[in-house]
Amino acid sequence: WTLSPLAKRRLVEHASKLKTGDDYDTVIAMLGKPDSDLEEIPKGVGTVSHGRFLQYRMSTWETGLSNTFHDEDIYVDLDTKDSVREISIHVTLTE
């Protein structure tokens, strides 16, 4: 499945306005509810969270599988205080 080109462009425009240090509420206000909201807890090291990882999907090549060459999404990495640490945008915009 895929979002329309206009919906993709709007999401990318809003994501590009986010800055390091913005809080979780600002991310949600600008991008809406994420498709995935996961705690970052390293395997085998303990149960202490290193933050959160939000994913906004715009295009999925094959349901149930991750395809880094074809899937389009935005990742927002939040620290333990729910502040933006990093934003990654993986999308091709047309017209």
C-alpha positions as CSV (number, residue, x, y, z in Angstrom):
1,W,0.0,0.0,0.0
2,T,1.0,3.6,-0.3
3,L,-0.1,7.1,0.7
4,S,-1.0,9.5,-2.0
5,P,1.8,11.8,-3.3
6,L,0.0,14.8,-1.6
7,A,-0.2,13.0,1.8
8,K,3.4,12.0,1.6
9,R,4.5,15.5,0.8
10,R,2.5,17.0,3.7
11,L,4.0,14.4,6.1
12,V,7.5,15.1,4.9
13,E,7.0,18.9,5.1
14,H,5.8,18.6,8.7
15,A,8.6,16.2,9.7
16,S,11.2,18.6,8.2
17,K,10.0,21.3,10.6
18,L,10.8,19.2,13.7
19,K,14.0,19.9,15.5
20,T,16.2,18.0,17.9
21,G,14.9,18.7,21.4
22,D,11.2,19.0,20.4
23,D,9.0,17.0,22.7
24,Y,6.7,14.0,22.1
25,D,3.6,16.2,22.1
26,T,5.1,18.4,19.4
27,V,5.8,15.4,17.2
28,I,2.3,14.1,17.6
29,A,0.8,17.5,17.0
30,M,2.8,17.9,13.7
31,L,2.7,14.3,12.4
32,G,-0.3,12.7,14.1
33,K,-0.4,9.2,15.8
34,P,2.6,7.0,14.7
35,D,2.1,3.6,13.1
36,S,4.6,2.2,15.6
37,D,5.6,3.5,19.0
38,L,8.3,1.2,20.5
39,E,10.4,1.4,23.6
40,E,14.1,1.1,22.9
41,I,15.3,-1.7,25.3
42,P,18.5,-3.5,24.3
43,K,18.3,-7.3,24.2
44,G,20.1,-9.2,26.8
45,V,21.4,-6.0,28.6
46,G,18.5,-5.3,31.0
47,T,15.1,-3.7,31.1
48,V,16.1,0.0,31.1
49,S,14.7,2.0,28.2
50,H,17.0,4.1,26.1
51,G,14.1,6.0,24.7
52,R,11.3,5.6,22.1
53,F,11.2,5.0,18.4
54,L,8.2,6.3,16.4
55,Q,7.6,5.2,12.8
56,Y,5.3,6.8,10.3
57,R,4.8,4.5,7.3
58,M,4.1,6.0,3.8
59,S,4.6,3.0,1.6
60,T,5.0,-0.7,2.2
61,W,6.4,-3.0,-0.5
62,E,5.1,-6.2,1.1
63,T,2.9,-6.5,4.1
64,G,4.6,-8.1,7.1
65,L,8.1,-7.7,5.7
66,S,10.6,-4.8,5.9
67,N,12.2,-3.8,2.6
68,T,14.7,-0.9,3.1
69,F,15.0,-0.4,-0.7
70,H,11.3,0.1,-1.3
71,D,9.5,0.9,2.0
72,E,9.0,4.6,2.6
73,D,8.8,6.0,6.2
74,I,9.8,8.6,8.7
75,Y,11.5,7.5,11.9
76,V,11.6,9.7,15.0
77,D,14.0,8.7,17.7
78,L,13.2,10.1,21.2
79,D,15.5,10.0,24.2
80,T,14.4,8.9,27.7
81,K,12.9,12.4,28.4
82,D,10.7,12.1,25.2
83,S,12.7,14.7,23.4
84,V,13.6,14.3,19.7
85,R,17.1,12.9,19.3
86,E,17.0,12.1,15.6
87,I,14.7,12.2,12.6
88,S,15.2,10.0,9.5
89,I,13.1,10.5,6.4
90,H,13.1,7.7,3.8
91,V,10.9,8.7,0.9
92,T,10.9,9.6,-2.8
93,L,8.6,12.5,-3.7
94,T,7.1,12.9,-7.1
95,E,5.3,16.0,-8.4
